[in-house]
Amino acid sequence: MNYILDTHSHTLASGHSYSTIREMALAAAERGLELLGITEHAPKMPGSCHELYFSNLRVVQRNMCGVELLLGAELNILDFNGRVDLPQSALEKLDITIASMHPPCIRFGTKEQNTAAYLKAMENPFINIIGHPDDTRYPVDFEALVLGAKEHHVLLELNDTSLSPNSSRRDPIENDIRMLEACRRYNVPIVVGSDAHIDSAVGNHEFAEKLLSEMDFPEELVVNRSVEELKSFVNKYKISRL
């Protein structure tokens, strides 16, 4: 499959990443991408940027090195009610949002608690993607997750970094297989995200692509093949169509 977009990446602003916006855009251009999502870690992640950073993204151009940029946040889900760490007024102004669970920001819950957290987050109309729901430390009811994504028109992410041999997440392959099987069963699309924290990783979908190929997962359910299809899920374009 021809991957023409990457929705999940981080720059120096996230605190534990190592490249600038321009370096990330140039890397995307060199990989032949048409669109790159830069989704900085939201404020509750240790070392990340303040809310002011996100409110000032209006000053950054949205096309760089011939690549369209969607600028937004990887939000931290903070509790099992799906609360995240930017206010609604900030979310409404972001091009793209991902909501994820990270150990520094939320304790490990039961399958019921974690599933409820994701489903409540999906109810927020300004949350576009659920990030890496693939860590056994946060067990999930994947059938409920997939049906929730279908109901709320939210993308589920297949995270390439999770599938790397160096990943700190537990049992991502087994969990992603369960998620993908449910997505195929219910005809629910996914998005592959590199989760790049350095420019050399932008658009790197090697491990995700291998898993998708092994499962013979339908290409039509992978939105990385179409910028136009992605636009129906992300704030920048969804809001303009309301």
KEGUMI-963040 format. One line per 3 residues: number of its first residue (from 0); their letters; for each residue y, x, z of C-alpha. Coordinates in Angstrom, 3 decimals. Example, Ala and Ser with C-alpha at 12.3 -4.5 7.8 and 13.67 -1.06 7.14 Angstrom:
2
0	as	-4.500:12.300:7.800; -1.060:13.670:7.140;
This chain:
242
0	mny	0.000:0.000:0.000; 3.544:1.141:-0.703; 5.453:1.233:2.599;
3	ild	9.145:0.830:1.784; 10.512:0.230:5.276; 10.168:1.351:8.878;
6	ths	11.488:-0.904:11.645; 11.080:1.286:14.745; 12.800:4.628:15.369;
9	htl	15.007:6.382:17.902; 17.827:8.950:17.776; 19.366:11.299:20.317;
12	asg	21.013:8.284:21.924; 17.676:7.172:23.403; 17.631:10.227:25.648;
15	hsy	14.165:11.549:24.845; 14.518:11.721:21.050; 15.742:14.624:19.000;
18	sti	17.577:13.686:15.781; 20.860:12.080:14.732; 21.355:8.856:12.796;
21	rem	22.159:10.816:9.636; 19.105:13.039:10.034; 16.904:9.966:10.427;
24	ala	18.468:8.309:7.361; 17.988:11.455:5.274; 14.342:11.650:6.338;
27	aae	13.875:8.006:5.349; 15.394:8.705:1.931; 13.129:11.710:1.434;
30	rgl	10.113:9.504:2.234; 11.232:6.968:-0.350; 12.060:4.225:2.149;
33	ell	14.547:1.515:1.241; 15.240:0.399:4.824; 15.126:1.984:8.277;
36	git	15.447:0.245:11.625; 17.004:2.429:14.318; 16.163:0.759:17.609;
39	eha	17.459:2.746:20.568; 15.867:2.274:23.954; 17.849:-0.286:25.940;
42	pkm	19.601:0.660:29.210; 16.746:0.286:31.731; 14.793:3.086:30.076;
45	pgs	15.618:6.246:32.066; 18.043:8.480:30.186; 18.922:5.965:27.489;
48	che	22.307:4.644:26.443; 24.669:2.197:28.135; 25.257:-1.363:26.944;
51	lyf	28.550:-0.141:25.460; 26.604:1.914:22.913; 25.099:-1.254:21.441;
54	snl	28.368:-3.200:21.427; 30.021:-0.392:19.437; 27.391:-0.160:16.678;
57	rvv	29.803:-2.056:14.449; 31.510:1.277:13.662; 28.380:2.745:12.030;
60	qrn	27.876:2.303:8.295; 24.792:0.320:7.317; 23.902:2.333:4.228;
63	mcg	23.366:6.068:4.527; 21.697:8.485:2.124; 20.848:5.481:-0.060;
66	vel	18.886:3.786:2.746; 19.819:0.461:4.329; 20.058:0.797:8.101;
69	llg	19.346:-1.950:10.609; 20.794:-0.895:13.955; 19.536:-2.433:17.158;
72	ael	17.499:-1.956:20.302; 14.022:-1.616:21.656; 14.471:-3.883:24.635;
75	nil	12.539:-3.509:27.854; 10.774:-6.616:29.099; 11.645:-6.544:32.796;
78	dfn	9.530:-9.307:34.328; 6.831:-11.838:33.564; 9.461:-14.424:32.627;
81	grv	10.304:-12.342:29.543; 13.743:-11.226:30.728; 15.132:-8.198:28.836;
84	dlp	17.760:-5.574:29.624; 20.650:-6.588:27.377; 22.593:-9.852:27.720;
87	qsa	22.358:-12.558:25.104; 25.902:-11.819:23.959; 24.804:-8.280:23.038;
90	lek	21.555:-9.352:21.373; 23.414:-11.687:19.054; 25.335:-8.751:17.580;
93	ldi	22.351:-6.496:16.872; 20.807:-6.255:13.414; 17.258:-5.975:14.758;
96	tia	15.509:-6.163:18.127; 12.112:-5.167:19.454; 10.873:-6.251:22.892;
99	smh	8.320:-3.968:24.556; 6.681:-3.211:27.880; 7.180:0.298:29.258;
102	ppc	5.820:1.600:32.592; 9.256:2.771:33.845; 10.619:-0.760:33.468;
105	irf	7.901:-3.268:34.407; 4.837:-3.034:36.618; 1.370:-3.520:35.192;
108	gtk	0.408:-7.187:35.342; -2.655:-9.320:34.826; -3.628:-10.558:31.373;
111	eqn	-2.054:-13.924:32.221; 1.185:-12.347:33.482; 1.590:-9.984:30.527;
114	taa	0.843:-12.700:28.003; 3.376:-15.002:29.666; 6.003:-12.238:29.535;
117	ylk	5.532:-11.736:25.796; 5.514:-15.458:25.055; 8.688:-16.057:27.063;
120	ame	10.393:-13.148:25.292; 9.425:-14.687:21.943; 11.271:-17.860:22.884;
123	npf	14.534:-15.918:22.683; 15.809:-16.531:19.130; 17.356:-13.048:19.012;
126	ini	14.115:-11.156:19.634; 12.509:-10.265:16.321; 9.502:-8.027:17.021;
129	igh	7.051:-7.524:19.880; 6.562:-3.777:20.187; 3.192:-2.051:20.687;
132	pdd	1.260:-4.763:22.599; -1.723:-2.407:22.527; -1.945:-0.727:25.943;
135	try	-4.890:-1.688:28.163; -2.669:-1.077:31.195; -0.928:-4.279:30.042;
138	pvd	-3.901:-6.474:29.042; -3.045:-9.374:26.722; -4.620:-12.574:25.449;
141	fea	-4.318:-11.689:21.765; -5.115:-15.148:20.463; -2.263:-16.614:22.531;
144	lvl	0.020:-13.746:21.478; -0.660:-14.271:17.784; -0.239:-18.035:17.984;
147	gak	3.035:-17.522:19.860; 4.286:-15.164:17.161; 3.434:-17.741:14.521;
150	ehh	5.207:-20.517:16.409; 8.389:-18.541:17.066; 8.542:-16.603:13.765;
153	vll	8.299:-13.221:15.510; 6.581:-10.138:14.122; 3.860:-8.287:16.005;
156	eln	4.003:-4.534:15.667; 1.214:-2.154:14.749; 2.629:1.026:16.265;
159	dts	1.660:4.274:14.566; 2.554:6.409:17.582; 0.182:4.365:19.754;
162	lsp	-2.660:5.262:17.408; -1.897:8.980:17.449; -4.410:11.168:19.329;
165	nss	-1.468:12.287:21.495; -0.569:8.773:22.613; -0.283:7.986:26.324;
168	rrd	-1.216:4.333:25.721; -4.767:3.364:26.590; -7.338:1.946:24.155;
171	pie	-4.819:1.196:21.381; -7.397:1.129:18.592; -9.608:-1.444:20.289;
174	ndi	-6.607:-3.583:21.234; -5.023:-3.372:17.789; -8.312:-4.404:16.180;
177	rml	-8.344:-7.528:18.347; -4.733:-8.286:17.457; -5.276:-7.739:13.735;
180	eac	-8.405:-9.870:13.695; -6.451:-12.737:15.251; -3.574:-12.198:12.802;
183	rry	-5.981:-12.440:9.893; -7.626:-15.541:11.387; -4.314:-17.368:11.784;
186	nvp	-2.508:-15.854:8.775; 0.176:-14.197:10.921; 2.131:-11.220:9.518;
189	ivv	2.605:-7.861:11.213; 4.983:-4.958:10.820; 4.016:-1.298:11.051;
192	gsd	6.478:0.843:13.022; 6.447:4.621:13.219; 8.201:4.678:16.619;
195	ahi	9.682:7.958:15.401; 11.492:10.023:18.031; 12.301:12.822:15.563;
198	dsa	13.250:12.812:11.892; 9.961:14.306:10.693; 8.117:11.205:11.970;
201	vgn	10.231:8.613:10.131; 8.063:6.442:7.917; 4.891:8.089:9.175;
204	hef	2.336:5.278:9.154; -0.719:7.474:8.733; -2.800:6.222:11.657;
207	aek	-1.825:2.581:11.211; -2.592:2.697:7.507; -6.024:4.187:8.228;
210	lls	-6.861:1.348:10.611; -5.598:-1.326:8.216; -7.661:0.184:5.417;
213	emd	-10.801:0.365:7.541; -10.388:-3.301:8.468; -9.531:-4.307:4.893;
216	fpe	-6.526:-6.093:6.398; -4.670:-8.250:3.834; -1.660:-6.456:2.354;
219	elv	0.204:-9.741:2.087; 0.307:-9.885:5.910; 2.050:-6.492:6.199;
222	vnr	5.804:-6.951:5.763; 6.472:-3.222:5.203; 5.843:-3.887:1.515;
225	sve	8.918:-6.157:1.168; 12.500:-5.829:2.384; 13.116:-9.441:1.416;
228	elk	10.255:-10.679:3.586; 11.444:-8.624:6.555; 14.898:-10.178:6.268;
231	sfv	13.553:-13.571:7.285; 12.612:-12.118:10.689; 15.593:-9.952:11.709;
234	nky	18.846:-11.052:13.320; 21.185:-9.659:10.676; 19.776:-11.932:7.999;
237	kis	18.357:-14.794:10.052; 21.755:-15.522:11.597; 23.476:-15.592:8.219;
240	rl	20.996:-18.247:7.071; 21.495:-20.567:10.054;
